[in-house]
Amino acid sequence: MKSFFDYHHMKVIKDQKRIIGAAFWNVMEEKHHGLAQIVDLWIIEGFRRTGLGEKLLRVIIEDMKQLFVKSNHVLRKVLVTTGDDNQPAKRLYEKVRFEKIAVLADLFAKGENEIVYVLTNST
C-alpha cells in the first residue's frame, strides 16, 4: 500500500537546535519510472556559500538512489527548477552536473522565467 511518506521526503540541516537548511523532494508518479523531483532546497542567509547547499544536494540525491534500490527500481532522472535570475542555484545545480533542458517563460509572472534542470543517473 502506498503512503504519502513513500513519495514525499525531507532532509534538514541543523546548527545546534535551529534548522539552517532543508530540502524537500518527491518521487514522481510510480517508482518504476525512476523519476524524482526536488521541490525546494534552501540554506539560510548566514550559512550560504559554505558548501552546505552542495552537501545537502548530494545527500538527497543519494537518499533518492537508496529509496529506489529498496523498491527494486533505479533512479533514472532528477528534476529541479529555479528562477532564471537565481545565479547561486544555477551554479550549484550545474556544479553537481544537472543539465539545463528547458526554460519556462513567464511561469509565475510576466518576465519571470523558470529554468528546468535534469540530472541523469549514470549508474
N, C-alpha and C positions, 0 to 999 in steps of 0.2 A: 504494500500500500504506500502510495506517495504521500509525503508530508511537505509542508512549507519549508521545513528545515533541510530537506533533501535537495532543495533547489535554491535557497537563499542563504548567503553566508556573510559573515562579518569578521574582520580582524582589527584589533585596536593596538595602539602603541601607548604605553603609559609612562609617565615620568613621576615617580613616587605614587601619588594617589589620583592624579588627574590624567585624563586622556589627552594626548598631544597629536594623535593622528589616527586615522581609520580608513578602512577600505571595505566597500560593500560590493559583492559580486553575486551573480546567479547563473545557474545552468539554463541555457536557452532550449526550450522545447524538451524533447526527450534526450536522455543521456546517450543513446546510441548515435545521435547526430554528432556528438563530440564538440559541442559549442558552448562557450561560456562568455559572459559579458561583465565587464567591470562597470558598475553603476556609478560609483563615486569613490574617489581616493583623495584624501587631504591630510595635510600636516599643518599645525597651527603656525602662525607667522614667525615666532621666535625660534622655531626649530627647522625652518626650511633651509635648503642649501647645506645640509649636514650629512646627506646620504640616506636619511631615514626614508624618504619617499621611494628611492630606488630599492632599498632593502624591503620595504613593505610590499612593493610591487612584485619583486621576485619571490617573496614568501607566499603571496596569494596565488601566483602562477603555479608554484609547487603544490600548494594545497589543492588547486583545481586538478592538477595531474593525478594526485593521490586519490581524490574523490572519484574520478573516472575509473582509475585502476580498480578500486574497491568494488565497483559495479561491473567489472569486466568490459570496460569500454576505454577508448583512448581520447584524450583531449586533442582535438584537431586544430581548433582556432579559438582565439580570444579576441573579442571586440571591445573597443573603448572609443568614446568620443570626447572631444574637448573643443572649447571655443578657439576660433582661428587666431584670436588675439592673446591666447594663453601660452606665451613662449616657454615658460618653465615646464609646463606639462608636455608640450610638444617635444621639447628636448629630452625629457625623461623617457617618453614612450619610444622615441627614435633610438635613444641610447640602449634600450632593452630589446631593440630590433623589431618593434612594431613598424608596420608599413602603412603609409597613408594611402587609402584606397578610394576615398570619395570626399567631396565637400557638399554639405547640405546647406544650400544658400537660404538665407533669411529664415532659418528654422524657428528661432524663438522670437525674433523681431526683425524688421527690415534692416538689412545691413549686418546682422549677426549671423555669421556663418559658423557651422559646426564641422569639425574635421573628424572623419571616421578612420580609425586605425585598426589594423588586424595583425595579430601575432600568430603565425602558423607554426604549430608544434612540429619539429623535425624528428621527434622520436616516436 
